């Protein structure tokens, strides 16, 4: 293979458009120092062992090196003015080093999934560039957008046209030079971008919607002067059995053309291609946004790709809210339940903050709040979280827990806020915290104790083996010495209070404490042993 097999430099596409063409199943953005609007004008296949012949504006596929071995190729791409480089990683720890080199070189860095084939990313990238060539038709309604299609349909039918989605929202409409030709229904639909409810009710009564839902044929609706409505034709826009929308043609001062039905059928098929492509692009755009959001929250990518993609100001304050299910049963609930919770969170937070982004990283849901007012306070964010948990309980019957991460100075520090939100949720799920939503000042002690317990759980060498033996004894003999000892310690050594909690006689409790000391050699009169016992005995039995 040649050291660099290149495609001719042509009309380019932005890195953003190329990423949408490739999809996150193939590549992931690791660095984009010049943003996502940088132009890609060619593709090069590079073997790092040979001299680089990269040209400005190219996307370089480094096929012969992984991880650190790709450093020289990355630097060379920057020297030659390449727009971006694609590499494969040997492991997750390599992304940071490569990202630093990419930032220094001034080129975008994409990582290719380890199981993906270079031939596929090469073919897709070249196809995206080919589609950008002047005069080359794209997929669907490439001859114009929906407004152009509406205008063309109006010319062919001799009427005025509107195109609506499946929810009867107006997507596009034709121009009209004579306002007298427009009836009240069309005028109100265009002004409100949705058909008036009274007329929609009439259409339902006349069976129009039922016809459109089940048939591809054009339907005629007679004029109703008493309602201020002129004659109309309508046809469903369909993709297979699914109705995507409707095209309406209103008759003006002259009758519609003889071939109006045929023109409408053709327009519906073109509109279907356009709407299918539009939905796919929307879905890909949402997937791309989620990928950038997850990368930011996990600290794998910087703030600029997401900020550029969505037009955010990365220098304004930001914060992260975290939500978790209160019980293991809900975590294992059907996927539909998780989707309902995510939708509920999205709707409620969007009403409070226009720029909010929601993503699910199993089993938790995170809300990124970018571009917050500099005057925002924790109380306000806690209130937003409480609205969400109350709505989840009221509408879905779910015990959702929420946490408020710290407000950080810019989008780049969002991972810090996410980490704090996680610390709070970890503590809330470990301890019996009475509130459904908390910030760090609310449960600082519980958070710190939770982290000490995590340390004990992960480091067996700093646990007292005598306490581990006591847990094992309880398990073998179905005794309650651990529960008794922990309740006694939590009650500050108050025998009567501890006995009341366990529903036993004080003498029974005293006997159990002595028995625990005899079995282990522990001395509850010693403060250090009491402190360690209080901590270690809070661990789950499987880790104690």
ABEGO torsion letter per residue (X at the ends): XBABBBBBBBBBBBAAAAAAAAEAAABBBABBAAEAABBBABBBBBBAABBBABBBGBBBBBAABBEAAAAAAAAAAAAAGBABBBBBBABAAAAAAAAAAAAAAGBBBBBBBAABBAAAAAAAAAAAAAAABBGBBBBEBAAEBAAAAAAAAAAAAGBBBBBBBAAGBBABBBBBABAAABBAAAAAAAAAGBBBAAAAAAAAAAGAAAAAAABABBBBBBBBAAAGBBBBBBBBBBBEABBAEBBBBBBBABBBBAAAAAAAAAAAAAAAAAAAAAAAAAAAAAAAAAAAAAAAAAGABBAAAAAAAAGBBAABBBBBBBBBBABAAAAABBAAAAAAAAAAAAAAAAAABAABBBBBBOABBBBBBBGBBAABBAAAAAAAAAAAAAAAAAAAGBBBBBBBBBBBABAAAAAAAAAAAAAAAAAAAABBBABABBBAAAAAAAAAAAAAAAAAAABAAABBAAAAAAAAAAAAAGBAAAAAAAAAAAAGGBAAAAAAAAGBBAAAAAAAAAAAAAAAGBBAABAAAAAAAAAAAABBAAAX
